[in-house]
Structure formats: structure tokens, C-alpha cells
């Protein structure tokens, strides 16, 4: 299966993170049963959060609390808390996102918590379908603890490395599953 993946991370001057992992799948390998709609993107996001438990051997897992849900870890409790779910779709694809509203890893000094989003889009030529997982405007608590410069280094070697590794693994699994269905 031919697929291309991309991982990009950057920090703004104030320490806010922008991180994106994507995998591009040739359209001819995309299963015709998989519509690029809101139902698909909601399933993809649900699969991602369930996969975290499996891929981390139960260290990270999610719990639902009404409209809010939390990524949890033993001893730490809520690592990240998500709310304000937003789903959108059009002819080119679909997107689902949540705002990060709390948790042990969210910066206490940042006024906004950032967002996590999942997207599926078809390029204009129709040749590729792309699955995207993006974190935007998120400030890790590691910057609060270590300062911006050292906090970014610690983030990249810990939380960032974990996020990159697990997210790209998940996207590879999804690309394989979607191409084989």
C-alpha cells in the first residue's frame, strides 16, 4: 500500500503548540464504503481515544462525563479534559474538534487550552484522501514548570514524542484498515 505520512510540530513565541500528524492514502486504495462525512470522522476520533488504552497498555484511557470527556492516567488522574465538541462536514471531507479545558498537562497560565481535531479530506484532484490529527494553540504545563525554552525541550522528549509515536501508529493502522475494507 502506498501512503505518505507527515509530522509537523512548532511552537509560537508565547509557547503555544501546533502539532499535526497526517497520512495520505491514494484514492484508488480508499474503501468505497467509507464516506468522508461526519459519521466517519466521529468513528475515527472514537477509535483514536479507544486505541490509546490499547497502545499504552492501559496507562492512558478516556472516560466520558456527559458532554465532557477526559484522558486519564493512573495516579495522575485527568491528564487532559476535552469539551465543546464541534462537528462539520462538506463535500471535501469532515472535521471534529474539542477544546482542551483542563487536566494535569494543560498550562495553568494560558487563557485558552487549545484544541484537538480530527479531519478527513479529499484533495482537489481526487487522487488522495488524507487523515489528519491536529493540536492547535495548546500550551503544555511543562512550560509552566520548566520555563519556555526547557519546557519545550522536555515536551519534545516526553509528551510530544509520545503523542507523535502513538498518533502516527494509529493513523498507519487506520490507513491499512481502510484500504483493506
C-alpha positions in Angstrom: 0.0 0.0 0.0 1.4 3.4 -1.0 0.9 6.0 1.7 2.6 9.2 2.7 2.8 10.5 6.2 3.8 13.8 7.7 4.5 15.0 11.2 5.0 18.8 11.9 5.5 20.5 15.3 6.1 24.1 16.0 5.8 26.4 19.0 4.7 30.0 18.8 6.7 32.7 20.6 4.4 32.5 23.6 4.8 28.7 23.9 1.6 27.6 22.2 1.9 24.4 20.3 0.8 23.5 16.8 1.2 19.8 16.0 -0.1 17.9 13.1 0.2 14.3 12.0 -1.3 13.2 8.7 -1.4 10.2 6.4 -2.3 10.4 2.8 -3.9 7.5 1.1 -4.3 7.1 -2.7 -8.0 7.4 -3.5 -7.9 4.1 -5.5 -7.0 2.3 -2.3 -9.7 4.0 -0.2 -12.6 1.8 0.5 -15.8 2.9 -1.3 -17.8 2.1 1.8 -16.1 4.8 3.7 -17.9 8.1 3.2 -16.0 11.3 4.0 -18.7 12.5 6.3 -19.5 13.4 10.0 -20.3 9.8 10.9 -16.9 8.7 9.6 -14.9 11.4 11.4 -16.7 10.7 14.7 -15.9 7.0 14.4 -12.3 7.9 13.7 -12.0 10.1 16.8 -13.7 7.4 19.0 -11.3 4.8 17.6 -8.3 7.0 18.4 -9.3 7.5 22.0 -10.1 3.8 22.5 -6.8 2.9 20.8 -4.8 5.0 23.4 -5.8 2.5 26.0 -4.6 -0.4 23.9 -1.4 1.2 22.6 -0.3 2.4 26.1 -1.2 -0.9 27.8 -3.9 0.9 29.8 -1.8 3.8 31.0 -3.9 6.3 29.2 -7.6 5.9 28.8 -10.7 8.1 28.3 -13.8 8.5 30.4 -17.0 10.2 29.4 -18.7 12.7 31.8 -21.8 13.9 29.9 -20.6 16.3 27.2 -17.1 16.4 28.6 -14.5 13.6 28.5 -11.1 13.2 30.0 -7.9 11.4 29.0 -6.8 9.8 32.3 -3.7 8.0 33.7 -3.3 6.1 37.0 -2.0 8.3 39.9 -2.2 11.5 37.8 -6.0 11.4 37.2 -7.2 13.7 34.4 -4.3 14.3 32.1 -6.3 16.3 29.6 -10.0 17.3 29.7 -12.0 18.0 26.5 -15.3 19.8 26.0 -17.2 21.9 23.4 -17.4 19.2 20.7 -17.8 20.6 17.2 -18.5 18.5 14.0 -18.6 19.9 10.5 -18.7 18.3 7.1 -18.9 19.3 3.4 -18.3 17.7 0.0 -14.5 17.7 0.6 -14.5 16.0 4.0 -15.3 16.3 7.7 -13.8 17.6 10.9 -14.4 17.1 14.6 -12.8 19.1 17.3 -12.8 19.6 21.1 -11.4 22.4 23.3 -8.9 21.4 25.9 -10.5 22.7 29.1 -8.4 21.1 31.9 -6.2 18.3 33.1 -2.8 18.0 34.7 -0.9 18.7 31.4 -2.8 21.8 30.4 -1.0 25.1 31.3 -2.5 27.0 34.2 -1.2 30.3 32.8 -2.6 30.0 29.3 -6.1 31.7 28.9 -7.2 29.2 26.3 -6.5 25.5 26.3 -6.2 24.8 22.6 -8.0 22.3 20.5 -7.6 18.7 19.3 -9.1 18.0 15.9 -9.5 15.1 13.5 -10.1 15.6 9.8 -10.6 13.6 6.7 -10.2 15.4 3.4 -10.0 14.6 -0.2 -7.6 16.7 -2.3 -9.0 18.8 -5.2 -7.7 16.4 -7.8 -9.5 13.5 -6.1 -6.2 11.5 -6.0 -5.7 11.4 -2.3 -7.7 11.1 0.9 -5.9 12.5 4.0 -6.5 11.6 7.6 -5.3 14.4 9.9 -4.9 14.7 13.7 -4.0 18.2 14.8 -3.4 20.0 18.1 -3.6 23.8 17.9 -3.0 26.6 20.4 -2.2 24.2 23.2 0.2 25.1 26.0 1.7 22.3 27.9 2.1 22.6 31.7 5.7 21.6 31.2 6.3 25.2 30.1 4.8 26.4 33.4 7.1 24.0 35.3 10.4 24.5 33.4 10.0 27.8 31.5 9.5 28.1 27.8 12.9 27.0 26.5 13.5 24.0 28.7 9.7 23.2 28.8 9.7 22.8 25.0 12.7 20.5 25.2 11.1 18.4 27.9 7.8 18.3 26.0 9.5 17.2 22.7 11.3 14.4 24.6 8.3 13.2 26.6 4.7 14.3 25.9 5.4 15.3 22.3 7.3 12.1 21.5 4.5 10.0 22.9 1.8 11.9 21.0 3.8 11.7 17.8 4.5 8.0 18.1 1.0 6.9 19.2 -0.8 9.2 16.7 1.3 8.1 13.7 0.9 4.5 14.7 -2.9 5.0 14.9 -3.0 6.7 11.5 -1.0 3.9 9.9 -3.3 1.3 11.4 -6.4 3.2 10.1 -4.9 3.6 6.6 -4.2 -0.1 6.5 -7.7 -1.0 7.8 -9.5 1.5 5.5 -7.6 0.3 2.4 -8.3 -3.3 3.2 -12.0 -2.9 3.9 
